[in-house]
């Protein structure tokens, strides 16, 4: 008991430490308990945070704050309109075509795999191949039932999407326009002695701004380059696959490995083992190499000093808690934990020196 008391005095006797701990716990509790209800607000804060960089650039060009916000907001609305009215129908059409082609792909794959028992009877049997494709068809059937269930509730989903499309742009605009007013209002409820929390926030603000804005542009660039490359090379479902490659950069290490399979499998079913497949595979791996070795160093001015194991654990933990947004913010949240641990006082009481 005495050991626990000394440990608590060492690390929690400073009021600033208590405030920081309570603030972090309250933040996590709010997101965990009311994350679904506050999803439009949280998403709008993220979007406003992304757009703040452009607003700051225009302000530094001697443009008034309101004019900068209006200009950036109009560009944002045009970008959203492009996604909704141009890209989304194309993605939906290609996804529908891909789902319709899946049975034919399975049949073709089964014919090819049935040849393996003839060449390698000691490793695989026809019964094993048949069991494999029976399981695959069963999984696809269950997926189809899930899609049907989602479509039956599409009216509610459509209403929710429409509400989000109205609410979120309004929230983004007011978060940008009244940024300082909102921050001043929030700081009124904070204690005056918050040096430790301010230090952690400054470090995190710099790192999150660097990471989130850099990751957004990385997604857009990789998505555009991949879609253009796949289209020029004649690959089916080029826009859909390009989007998957772009979104895969959200999850370091894992995303690139996972998205490789659909790209190469669709290319193989389209062309087989020929020069077109080889050129497509080479182009895809060149895009991945340029992304990791050229684009990332250019976009991210500050390196995230986290061990790969820490990154993977953060993705699993925060992704399990908050889904997509947890995966997207896994690295900033892990960086927050690291910043708190680094800034946390190592001892606020002096230990008496032992008698010599």
Buried (B, 14 or more C-beta within 10 A) or exposed (E): EEEEEEEEEBBBEBEBBEBBBEBBEEEEEEBEEEBEEBBBBBBBBBBBBBBBBBBBEBBEEEBEBEEBBBBBBEEBEEEBEEEEEEBEEBBEEBBEEBEEBBEEBBEEBBEEBBEBBEEEEEEBEEEEBEEBBEEBBEEBEEEEEEEEEEEEEEEEEEEEEEEBEEBBBEBBBBBBBEBEEBEEEEEEEEEEEBEBBEBBBEBBEEBBBBBBBBBBBBBEBBBEBBBEBBEEBEBBBBBBBBBBBBBBBBBBEBBBEEBBEBBBEBBBBBBEEEEBBEEBBEBBEEBBEBBEEEBBEEBBEEEBEBEEEBBBBBBBBBBEBBEEBBBBBBBBBBBBBBBBEEBBBEEEEEEEEEEE
